[in-house]
Amino acid sequence: MDLLSWQLGLPLTLASLGFGYLLGSIPFGLILTRMAGLGDVRKIGSGNIGATNVLRTGNKKLAAATLLLDALKGTAAAAIASYWGVEAGIAAGLAAFLGHLYPVWLGFKGGKGVATYIGVLFGLAPLMVLAFAAIWLGMAKISRYSSLSALVATVIMPVLLYAVGNGKVALLFAVMTAITWVKHRANIQRLLAGTESRIGDKG
């Protein structure tokens, strides 16, 4: 029985990883800015394909669309794969997150992953998105740092998930949180130096 479970589980896990990665690697920020005639978003600001850098084009609607789509690809990957079990959903969610960060189509240079992180969270533990939003908004009000708010929220998420008995998903988000912090190392350096841009700053 164990051998049979392994034989069935391995192909399903690999399929979930592939499905999640392909969804996550869709570079919506790049696609939308090009469709809008704004050129290559990788050539402005941070060179990132995420919503924050898309906002630097001056098009708020396009940035909002990028944020939504980057989140939804994580949600879709995790939620669809979850029909075959929690493990499949976790595998697809992690792969979607990594696909956004390291898309093969763009030389493995993608976004920082916060929107996709939230999307995967919604796909696997929907109510926790409310907690994430509350933490982010609270920190943003206190500090006016978007990056700090996201970093704090990602640290708290695995703890909350574990506290409510969702151990497997908590482990996933502990891994994703660690990766998110690595991807935000430049922001962390600026926060420590006091040079990070605050919410509402211009220029």
C-alpha positions in Angstrom: 0.0 0.0 0.0 2.8 2.4 0.8 4.5 1.6 -2.5 1.3 2.1 -4.4 0.7 5.5 -2.6 4.3 6.5 -3.5 3.8 5.5 -7.1 0.6 7.5 -7.4 1.8 10.4 -5.3 5.1 11.1 -7.0 3.6 11.8 -10.5 0.8 13.9 -8.9 3.4 16.0 -7.0 5.5 16.5 -10.1 2.4 17.4 -12.1 1.4 19.9 -9.4 4.9 21.4 -9.4 4.9 21.8 -13.2 1.4 23.2 -13.3 2.1 25.7 -10.5 5.4 26.8 -12.0 3.9 27.5 -15.4 1.1 29.5 -13.9 3.4 31.4 -11.6 5.9 32.2 -14.3 3.5 34.2 -16.4 5.0 37.8 -16.3 1.8 39.8 -16.1 3.6 43.1 -15.3 5.7 42.8 -18.4 2.8 41.7 -20.6 0.5 44.4 -19.4 3.0 47.3 -19.7 3.9 46.2 -23.2 0.2 45.8 -24.3 -0.3 49.4 -22.9 2.5 50.7 -25.0 4.7 51.5 -22.0 7.7 49.4 -23.1 9.7 47.0 -21.1 9.0 47.5 -17.3 12.4 45.8 -16.6 14.1 48.9 -18.0 12.7 51.3 -15.4 13.0 51.6 -11.6 14.2 48.4 -9.9 13.9 46.4 -13.1 11.3 44.2 -11.4 8.2 42.8 -13.1 6.0 43.2 -10.1 3.2 45.7 -9.3 5.4 48.1 -7.4 7.7 48.7 -10.4 4.7 48.8 -12.8 3.4 51.7 -10.6 6.6 53.6 -11.5 5.2 53.9 -15.1 2.6 56.2 -13.6 -0.3 54.0 -14.5 -2.0 53.1 -11.2 -4.7 50.9 -12.9 -2.0 48.9 -14.7 -0.2 48.4 -11.4 -3.5 47.3 -9.7 -4.2 44.8 -12.5 -0.6 43.4 -12.1 -1.1 43.0 -8.4 -4.4 41.2 -8.8 -3.2 38.9 -11.6 0.1 38.1 -9.8 -2.0 37.1 -6.8 -4.6 35.2 -8.7 -2.0 33.0 -10.4 -0.9 31.8 -7.0 -4.5 31.3 -5.9 -5.4 29.3 -9.0 -2.4 27.1 -8.8 -3.0 26.2 -5.1 -6.8 26.0 -5.2 -7.0 23.8 -8.4 -4.2 21.4 -7.3 -5.9 21.1 -3.9 -8.6 19.1 -5.5 -6.1 16.2 -5.5 -5.2 16.8 -1.8 -3.5 19.3 0.5 0.0 18.1 -0.5 -0.7 18.8 -4.2 -2.0 22.3 -3.4 1.1 23.0 -1.3 3.4 21.8 -4.1 1.6 23.9 -6.7 1.5 26.9 -4.5 5.2 26.8 -3.8 5.9 26.2 -7.5 3.8 29.2 -8.5 5.6 31.4 -6.0 9.0 30.2 -7.3 7.7 30.6 -10.9 7.0 34.3 -10.2 10.4 34.8 -8.6 12.4 32.9 -11.2 10.5 32.7 -14.5 12.4 30.6 -17.1 11.1 32.9 -19.9 12.9 35.9 -18.4 16.2 34.4 -17.5 14.9 33.5 -14.0 14.6 37.2 -13.1 11.1 37.9 -11.8 9.3 39.7 -9.0 9.7 39.8 -5.2 6.7 37.6 -4.7 4.5 39.3 -2.1 1.4 39.4 -4.3 1.8 35.7 -5.3 2.5 34.9 -1.6 -0.9 36.4 -0.7 -2.5 34.6 -3.7 -1.2 31.2 -2.5 -2.4 32.0 1.0 -5.9 32.7 -0.3 -5.9 29.5 -2.2 -4.9 27.4 0.8 -6.2 29.3 3.9 -8.5 32.1 2.7 -9.4 33.5 6.1 -5.7 34.1 6.8 -5.6 36.7 4.0 -7.7 38.9 6.4 -5.1 38.5 9.1 -2.3 39.4 6.6 -4.2 42.5 5.4 -4.8 43.6 9.0 -1.2 43.2 10.0 0.0 44.9 6.8 -2.4 47.9 7.3 -1.5 48.2 11.0 2.2 48.3 10.2 1.8 50.6 7.3 -0.1 53.1 9.5 2.6 53.0 12.1 5.7 53.0 9.9 4.5 54.1 6.5 6.9 51.5 5.0 5.2 49.2 2.5 8.2 46.8 2.5 8.4 46.6 6.3 4.7 46.0 6.5 4.9 43.1 4.1 8.0 41.6 5.8 6.3 41.7 9.2 3.1 40.2 7.9 5.0 37.3 6.2 6.8 36.5 9.4 3.6 36.3 11.4 1.7 34.2 8.9 3.5 30.8 9.5 3.0 31.3 13.3 -0.7 32.0 12.9 -1.1 29.0 10.6 0.6 26.7 13.0 -1.4 28.1 15.9 -4.7 27.2 14.2 -3.4 23.7 13.5 -2.5 24.0 9.9 1.0 22.6 10.2 1.7 21.6 6.7 0.6 24.9 5.2 2.5 26.7 8.0 5.7 24.9 6.9 5.1 26.0 3.3 4.7 29.6 4.4 7.8 29.5 6.6 9.8 28.5 3.6 8.1 31.2 1.4 8.7 33.8 4.1 12.4 33.0 4.2 12.6 33.3 0.4 10.6 36.6 0.5 13.1 38.1 3.0 16.0 37.1 0.8 14.4 38.7 -2.2 13.8 41.9 -0.1 17.4 42.1 1.2 18.0 45.4 -0.6 14.8 46.8 1.0 16.0 45.6 4.4 19.4 47.3 3.9 17.6 50.6 3.1 15.3 50.2 6.1 18.3 49.8 8.4 20.0 52.7 6.7 16.9 54.9 6.9 16.8 55.4 3.2 13.8 53.3 2.3 10.9 55.2 0.6 7.8 55.6 2.7 4.2 55.3 1.5 3.2 58.6 0.0 6.8 59.8 -0.8 7.2 61.2 -4.2 10.1 60.7 -6.6 
